[in-house]
Structure formats: structure tokens, C-alpha cells
Amino acid sequence: MSRLSISVLTPTIGAVVNGVDLSKKQDDETIAFIRSALLKHKVIFFEDQHMDAVQHRDFAARFGDLHTHPLYPGVPEAPEMFILDNHANNPTDNDAWHTDVTFIETPPLGAILYAKLLPPEGGDTCWSNMQAAYEGLSKPLQRFLAELDAVHDFNRGFPQQGQVAKMAGKDKASKALEEHPPVIHPVVRTHPETGADGLFVNYGFTDRIKGLRRNESEALLNMLFVHIQKPEFQVRWKWKTNAIAFWDNRVTQHYAVNDYLPHRRIMHRATILGDRPYHRSRLPSDIKVAAE
């Protein structure tokens, strides 16, 4: 463990983990160190890594079961993985703030993204800390939001006429839409490991807030979507080939900066399933809140 160290990037979010080769099977102590760093810094980075798809998948699987995306193309030797290959004929759809896969009942714990091919310049990714964003709101607004639930909709993030659905093909896109009806999540989520509260609505998939009129819901969500973009909550990562980002999807949002076309950018991603979101005020009977 003496070989491992952490370089903090901002006071709010982001750190680089040094001294580990992720292509090798990690012992339990190293996995615990990485998990602890993830919980503390929300998104962690590893540089100069050299993994094949199976090694990438196996590392991600140390943190939980993996999600298979219903639309993005997979990696043949590791089908749980998927490829983000963006270029002039397939522009990115990730240039909006979002939390991954909140259109399912148990959204991901996190994701591990590996840079395979990068443009000469650009193609950065930004992450924002949703605990800090929640704590940056007034106490009355925090209390109001904590009582609310929101609808998350697959079709909002992946409309049938959108680029990802078109690339997947009509049959696959139609099946994915049918298999992913809208789901309900709390507007404020209590983190299952840290016990801290954070905003859990995102532009990518949150369609409306239950119990509010449509214009009220839109006004409130739009205010929150702008609020989470404050630089004080963010880290911006300049990618290098063979770098890896591992983020806690339960307490972050991210944005893929779309400034590199017509150049190509290829990333491989493994997505780790999480548990059903809850707020401490509406706690399932079988769950205890972690100490903050």
C-alpha cells in the first residue's frame, strides 16, 4: 500500500490515484483504498494504464455487477463493456449534463471510462459534485426538495429519432424503449455509503417533478440544472491516451465537451450497477442510513 498515493485536483471534487497498475488483479486492500478515494473525491483518475477489454471489465466487476447498455455497441470479448466512438459521422450525444442510466430502478454506482483514441486537442470531460450542489442551496429550498420525487425517462435521453437510437437500429431502439418505462427517484438522494445528501435530478433523464404543475416543475428543474454547473462544484479533466476516470454516479453529473469534431474520440466504458435511490426521510425498512 505504500506505493499508492493521491494527488487532489480541487477542494470539491477530483483526484489522481498514483502507483497502481490496473491491468493486474488487485488485492482487497488496494480495492478498499480505491473505493475510499472514490467516496472522498467523487471522481478519481488513473494515468498511463494499459488494459485490454477483459482486464477493464474484471477490474470494474470488483465493485459490483455490471450493466449492459441497451443501445451502445459492445466490445465482443467483454459484452458488458461498450464503446463510445465519436467522429464527424457519429457526433457525441453526451454534451449535456447528466447522471448515467437513471432511467432504471437501480442506477449505476459508478462507471470506469478508458481513453483509447483522442483528438489532437479538446474532448475534455467535466464532473460536478451533487453533494456540494445540494449544500450550496438555501436551507428552506433543501427542505422543500427533500420531500419531492421525480420521473426519469429513457426516451428523454435516447429519443427514437436521436443519434444513438439511429446508430443502434430501429428494432434495437424500439425494444429498448419498450423495456425501459419511466421510473421514480427522489429529487434528493441519500448516499448509501457516506450518508450524505445530494441532488439527484439531471437534464439527461429527469422529465418532471411529481406533484408539481408542469410549469412549476420546469422552472424548478431548470434552476437546478443551471445551479449544478457552478465552477465551484466542478473539475475539468484533460484526457491523455490510456488514462482512466472512475466516478461515483450516485453523487456526480458529467459533461463530455464537444469541441473536437471532425476528429475522432474513442472511449471504452464499464458501468457498475448500484442500488435503488432513497432519501433518509422515506427510508425503506431494510436499509439503515450510513453515518455522514
C-alpha positions as CSV (number, residue, x, y, z in Angstrom):
1,M,0.0,0.0,0.0
2,S,3.0,2.4,0.4
3,R,3.2,2.6,-3.3
4,L,-0.3,4.3,-3.6
5,S,-0.7,8.0,-3.3
6,I,-3.4,10.6,-4.2
7,S,-3.0,14.0,-5.9
8,V,-6.0,16.2,-5.2
9,L,-7.3,18.3,-8.1
10,T,-9.8,20.6,-6.5
11,P,-11.1,21.1,-2.9
12,T,-14.6,19.9,-4.0
13,I,-14.1,17.1,-6.5
14,G,-11.4,15.1,-8.3
15,A,-8.1,13.4,-7.5
16,V,-5.5,11.3,-9.3
17,V,-4.5,7.9,-7.8
18,N,-0.9,7.1,-8.4
19,G,1.1,3.9,-8.0
20,V,-1.3,1.2,-9.3
21,D,-1.3,-0.9,-12.5
22,L,-5.0,-1.7,-13.1
23,S,-4.2,-4.4,-15.7
24,K,-3.2,-6.6,-12.8
25,K,-5.5,-8.4,-10.4
26,Q,-5.8,-6.1,-7.3
27,D,-5.8,-7.4,-3.8
28,D,-8.7,-6.5,-1.4
29,E,-6.6,-3.8,0.3
30,T,-6.0,-1.9,-2.9
31,I,-9.6,-2.2,-3.9
32,A,-10.6,-0.8,-0.5
33,F,-8.1,2.1,-1.0
34,I,-9.6,2.9,-4.4
35,R,-13.2,2.7,-3.1
36,S,-12.3,5.1,-0.2
37,A,-10.7,7.5,-2.6
38,L,-13.8,7.4,-4.8
39,L,-16.1,8.1,-1.9
40,K,-14.0,11.1,-0.7
41,H,-13.2,12.7,-4.1
42,K,-16.3,11.6,-6.2
43,V,-14.2,11.1,-9.4
44,I,-10.7,9.6,-9.5
45,F,-8.3,9.3,-12.3
46,F,-5.5,6.9,-13.2
47,E,-2.9,7.7,-15.9
48,D,-0.7,5.6,-18.1
49,Q,-2.8,2.4,-17.8
50,H,-2.6,-0.4,-20.3
51,M,-5.6,-2.7,-20.1
52,D,-7.5,-4.9,-22.6
53,A,-11.3,-5.0,-22.5
54,V,-11.4,-8.2,-20.3
55,Q,-9.0,-6.6,-17.8
56,H,-11.1,-3.4,-17.8
57,R,-14.3,-5.4,-17.2
58,D,-12.7,-7.6,-14.5
59,F,-11.4,-4.5,-12.6
60,A,-14.9,-2.9,-12.7
61,A,-16.5,-6.1,-11.5
62,R,-14.6,-5.9,-8.3
63,F,-17.0,-3.1,-7.3
64,G,-20.3,-4.7,-8.3
65,D,-22.4,-6.3,-11.0
66,L,-22.1,-4.7,-14.4
67,H,-24.8,-3.1,-16.5
68,T,-25.1,-3.8,-20.2
69,H,-26.3,-0.7,-22.1
70,P,-29.4,-1.3,-24.3
71,L,-28.2,0.9,-27.2
72,Y,-24.4,1.5,-27.4
73,P,-22.3,-1.1,-29.2
74,G,-20.5,-3.6,-27.0
75,V,-17.0,-5.0,-27.0
76,P,-17.1,-8.5,-28.5
77,E,-14.7,-10.1,-25.9
78,A,-16.4,-8.4,-23.0
79,P,-20.0,-7.7,-23.9
80,E,-20.7,-5.8,-20.6
81,M,-18.4,-3.1,-21.9
82,F,-19.4,-0.6,-24.5
83,I,-17.7,1.7,-27.0
84,L,-18.2,5.5,-27.4
85,D,-16.8,6.2,-30.8
86,N,-17.5,9.7,-31.9
87,H,-16.5,11.4,-35.1
88,A,-17.9,13.6,-37.9
89,N,-20.4,10.9,-38.9
90,N,-21.4,10.0,-35.3
91,P,-21.3,13.1,-33.2
92,T,-21.5,12.8,-29.4
93,D,-24.8,12.8,-27.6
94,N,-23.1,13.4,-24.2
95,D,-22.6,17.1,-24.4
96,A,-25.3,17.8,-21.8
97,W,-25.0,17.4,-18.0
98,H,-26.3,14.0,-16.9
99,T,-26.0,11.2,-14.4
100,D,-25.7,7.8,-16.1
101,V,-28.6,5.4,-16.6
102,T,-31.0,7.0,-14.1
103,F,-33.8,5.6,-16.3
104,I,-33.6,2.2,-14.4
105,E,-34.7,1.3,-10.9
106,T,-31.2,0.7,-9.7
107,P,-29.0,3.4,-11.4
108,P,-25.2,2.7,-11.6
109,L,-22.9,3.0,-8.6
110,G,-20.3,4.3,-10.9
111,A,-18.6,3.9,-14.3
112,I,-15.0,3.4,-15.4
113,L,-14.1,5.2,-18.7
114,Y,-10.8,4.4,-20.6
115,A,-9.4,6.7,-23.3
116,K,-8.4,4.7,-26.3
117,L,-8.1,7.3,-29.0
118,L,-8.2,11.1,-28.5
119,P,-8.3,14.1,-30.8
120,P,-5.2,16.3,-31.1
121,E,-6.9,18.9,-28.8
122,G,-10.2,19.0,-26.9
123,G,-12.5,16.3,-25.8
124,D,-12.3,17.0,-22.1
125,T,-14.9,15.8,-19.6
126,C,-16.3,17.8,-16.7
127,W,-17.7,16.4,-13.5
128,S,-19.9,18.2,-10.9
129,N,-20.3,17.2,-7.2
130,M,-24.1,16.9,-6.4
131,Q,-23.5,16.9,-2.6
132,A,-21.8,20.3,-2.9
133,A,-24.5,21.5,-5.2
134,Y,-27.2,20.5,-2.7
135,E,-25.3,22.0,0.2
136,G,-25.0,25.2,-1.8
137,L,-28.8,25.7,-1.8
138,S,-30.6,27.6,0.9
139,K,-31.9,25.6,3.9
140,P,-35.6,26.2,3.0
141,L,-35.1,25.0,-0.5
142,Q,-33.2,22.0,0.7
143,R,-36.1,21.0,2.9
144,F,-38.6,21.5,0.1
145,L,-36.6,19.4,-2.4
146,A,-36.1,16.6,0.1
147,E,-39.8,15.9,0.1
148,L,-40.1,15.5,-3.7
149,D,-39.8,12.7,-6.2
150,A,-39.1,13.0,-10.0
151,V,-39.8,11.0,-13.1
152,H,-36.7,9.8,-15.1
153,D,-37.4,8.8,-18.7
154,F,-35.3,6.7,-21.1
155,N,-37.0,8.4,-24.0
156,R,-35.8,11.9,-22.9
157,G,-32.2,10.9,-23.1
158,F,-32.5,8.5,-26.0
159,P,-35.3,9.6,-28.2
160,Q,-36.2,7.3,-31.1
161,Q,-35.1,9.9,-33.6
162,G,-31.9,10.7,-31.8
163,Q,-28.3,9.8,-33.0
164,V,-27.7,6.9,-30.6
165,A,-31.1,5.3,-31.4
166,K,-30.4,5.7,-35.2
167,M,-27.0,4.1,-34.9
168,A,-28.4,1.2,-32.8
169,G,-31.1,0.5,-35.4
170,K,-34.9,0.8,-35.3
171,D,-35.6,-2.7,-33.9
172,K,-33.0,-2.4,-31.1
173,A,-34.1,1.1,-30.2
174,S,-37.8,0.2,-30.1
175,K,-37.1,-2.8,-27.9
176,A,-35.0,-0.6,-25.5
177,L,-37.8,1.9,-25.2
178,E,-40.4,-0.8,-24.5
179,E,-38.2,-2.4,-21.8
180,H,-37.5,0.9,-20.0
181,P,-40.7,2.6,-18.9
182,P,-40.3,5.8,-16.8
183,V,-39.2,5.4,-13.2
184,I,-39.4,7.4,-10.0
185,H,-36.4,8.6,-7.9
186,P,-36.1,11.1,-5.1
187,V,-35.0,14.6,-6.0
188,V,-32.5,14.5,-3.2
189,R,-30.7,11.2,-2.7
190,T,-29.1,9.9,0.5
191,H,-25.8,8.3,-0.4
192,P,-25.9,4.6,0.7
193,E,-22.2,4.6,1.8
194,T,-21.5,8.1,3.1
195,G,-24.9,9.0,4.4
196,A,-24.7,12.5,2.8
197,D,-27.5,14.0,0.7
198,G,-27.1,15.2,-2.8
199,L,-29.2,16.4,-5.8
200,F,-30.4,13.5,-7.9
201,V,-32.0,15.2,-11.0
202,N,-30.3,15.6,-14.3
203,Y,-31.0,17.2,-17.6
204,G,-30.3,14.0,-19.5
205,F,-33.1,11.9,-18.0
206,T,-35.2,13.8,-15.5
207,D,-38.5,14.7,-17.2
208,R,-40.6,16.2,-14.4
209,I,-41.1,16.5,-10.6
210,K,-44.2,14.6,-9.3
211,G,-46.9,16.7,-7.7
212,L,-46.0,20.0,-9.3
213,R,-47.7,21.6,-12.2
214,R,-45.7,21.3,-15.4
215,N,-44.6,24.9,-15.5
216,E,-43.6,24.7,-11.8
217,S,-41.6,21.6,-12.5
218,E,-39.9,23.0,-15.5
219,A,-39.0,26.2,-13.6
220,L,-37.6,24.3,-10.6
221,L,-35.7,21.8,-12.7
222,N,-34.2,24.4,-15.0
223,M,-33.0,26.4,-12.0
224,L,-31.3,23.2,-10.6
225,F,-29.8,22.3,-14.0
226,V,-28.1,25.7,-14.1
227,H,-27.1,25.6,-10.4
228,I,-25.1,22.4,-10.7
229,Q,-22.9,24.0,-13.4
230,K,-21.2,26.4,-11.0
231,P,-17.4,26.1,-11.4
232,E,-17.1,25.7,-7.6
233,F,-18.7,22.3,-7.8
234,Q,-16.6,21.1,-10.8
235,V,-13.4,19.5,-12.1
236,R,-12.4,19.5,-15.7
237,W,-10.2,16.6,-16.9
238,K,-7.9,16.9,-19.9
239,W,-7.6,13.4,-21.2
240,K,-4.4,11.6,-22.2
241,T,-4.4,8.4,-24.1
242,N,-4.6,5.4,-21.7
243,A,-6.0,7.5,-18.8
244,I,-9.0,6.2,-16.8
245,A,-11.7,8.0,-15.0
246,F,-13.8,6.3,-12.3
247,W,-16.7,8.3,-10.9
248,D,-19.3,7.8,-8.3
249,N,-22.5,8.1,-10.3
250,R,-24.6,8.4,-7.2
251,V,-23.3,11.9,-6.4
252,T,-22.0,13.3,-9.6
253,Q,-23.0,14.6,-13.0
254,H,-20.7,14.8,-16.0
255,Y,-20.5,16.6,-19.4
256,A,-18.4,15.5,-22.4
257,V,-17.1,18.6,-24.0
258,N,-18.0,18.5,-27.8
259,D,-15.2,20.7,-29.2
260,Y,-13.1,18.2,-31.3
261,L,-15.1,17.3,-34.4
262,P,-14.3,16.3,-37.1
263,H,-11.6,14.5,-35.2
264,R,-12.3,11.1,-33.7
265,R,-12.5,10.1,-30.0
266,I,-12.9,6.5,-28.8
267,M,-13.6,5.6,-25.2
268,H,-14.4,2.2,-23.6
269,R,-16.7,2.1,-20.6
270,A,-17.7,-0.3,-17.9
271,T,-20.8,0.6,-15.8
272,I,-21.3,-0.8,-12.3
273,L,-24.8,-1.3,-11.1
274,G,-25.9,0.3,-7.9
275,D,-29.0,0.1,-5.6
276,R,-32.4,1.8,-5.6
277,P,-32.1,5.5,-4.6
278,Y,-33.8,6.7,-1.5
279,H,-34.0,9.8,0.8
280,R,-33.5,9.4,4.6
281,S,-37.0,10.7,5.2
282,R,-38.5,7.9,3.1
283,L,-36.2,5.1,4.1
284,P,-37.0,1.5,3.1
285,S,-37.5,-0.7,6.1
286,D,-34.5,-2.9,5.3
287,I,-32.0,0.0,4.9
288,K,-30.0,1.9,7.6
289,V,-28.6,5.3,6.8
290,A,-24.8,5.4,6.8
291,A,-23.1,7.9,9.2
292,E,-22.0,11.0,7.5
